[in-house]
Amino acid sequence: MTGKFNLDSDSIGKLLDDPEARAVLDEVAPQIAVHPMINFVKAMPVNQLLNAAGAEVSADVVETLRTRLAAL
């Protein structure tokens, strides 16, 4: 069974607009939604953004996000 989102193709903007996904983002990595560059990357696929986050988001946080979002 696949989750509600495809993290390879769905944008971070789509997740930010979804109440369940937004709650996960706000809980696990609140810095993403309020990052000064978020408006410039809203069309970027989630996995692409997480891979590019580098030092901004730890590998443990990225894995937790992927797991929790896939469970939606």
C-alpha positions as CSV (number, residue, x, y, z in Angstrom):
1,M,0.0,0.0,0.0
2,T,1.3,3.4,-0.9
3,G,0.8,6.6,1.1
4,K,-1.2,9.6,0.3
5,F,1.8,11.4,-1.2
6,N,4.5,10.5,-3.7
7,L,7.6,12.2,-2.3
8,D,9.4,11.9,-5.6
9,S,6.8,13.9,-7.5
10,D,4.6,15.8,-5.0
11,S,5.8,19.3,-4.2
12,I,6.7,20.6,-0.8
13,G,3.9,23.2,-1.5
14,K,1.4,20.4,-1.8
15,L,2.4,19.0,1.6
16,L,2.3,22.5,3.2
17,D,-1.2,22.9,1.9
18,D,-2.4,19.5,3.3
19,P,-3.3,19.7,7.0
20,E,-2.1,16.2,7.9
21,A,1.2,16.6,6.1
22,R,1.7,20.2,7.4
23,A,1.2,18.9,11.0
24,V,4.0,16.3,10.4
25,L,6.3,18.9,8.9
26,D,5.6,21.3,11.8
27,E,6.3,18.6,14.4
28,V,9.3,17.0,12.9
29,A,11.1,19.8,11.1
30,P,9.4,23.2,11.9
31,Q,12.2,25.1,10.3
32,I,11.1,24.0,6.8
33,A,7.8,25.8,6.7
34,V,9.2,29.1,8.0
35,H,12.5,29.0,6.1
36,P,13.2,32.3,4.3
37,M,13.5,30.4,0.9
38,I,10.4,28.3,1.2
39,N,8.4,30.4,-1.3
40,F,11.1,29.7,-3.9
41,V,11.1,26.0,-3.5
42,K,7.4,25.2,-3.1
43,A,7.2,23.6,-6.5
44,M,10.2,21.3,-5.8
45,P,9.5,17.6,-5.2
46,V,9.7,16.7,-1.5
47,N,12.6,14.2,-1.9
48,Q,14.6,16.7,-4.0
49,L,14.2,19.3,-1.3
50,L,15.1,16.9,1.5
51,N,18.2,15.7,-0.5
52,A,19.2,19.3,-1.1
53,A,18.7,20.4,2.6
54,G,22.1,19.2,3.6
55,A,23.1,20.6,6.9
56,E,19.8,22.4,7.3
57,V,18.0,19.2,8.2
58,S,19.8,16.2,9.8
59,A,19.7,12.7,8.2
60,D,17.6,11.4,11.1
61,V,15.0,14.1,10.7
62,V,14.9,13.5,6.9
63,E,14.3,9.8,7.5
64,T,11.6,10.5,10.1
65,L,9.9,12.8,7.7
66,R,9.9,10.3,4.9
67,T,8.6,7.6,7.2
68,R,5.9,9.7,8.8
69,L,4.7,11.2,5.4
70,A,4.7,7.8,3.8
71,A,2.4,6.6,6.5
72,L,-0.3,9.2,5.7
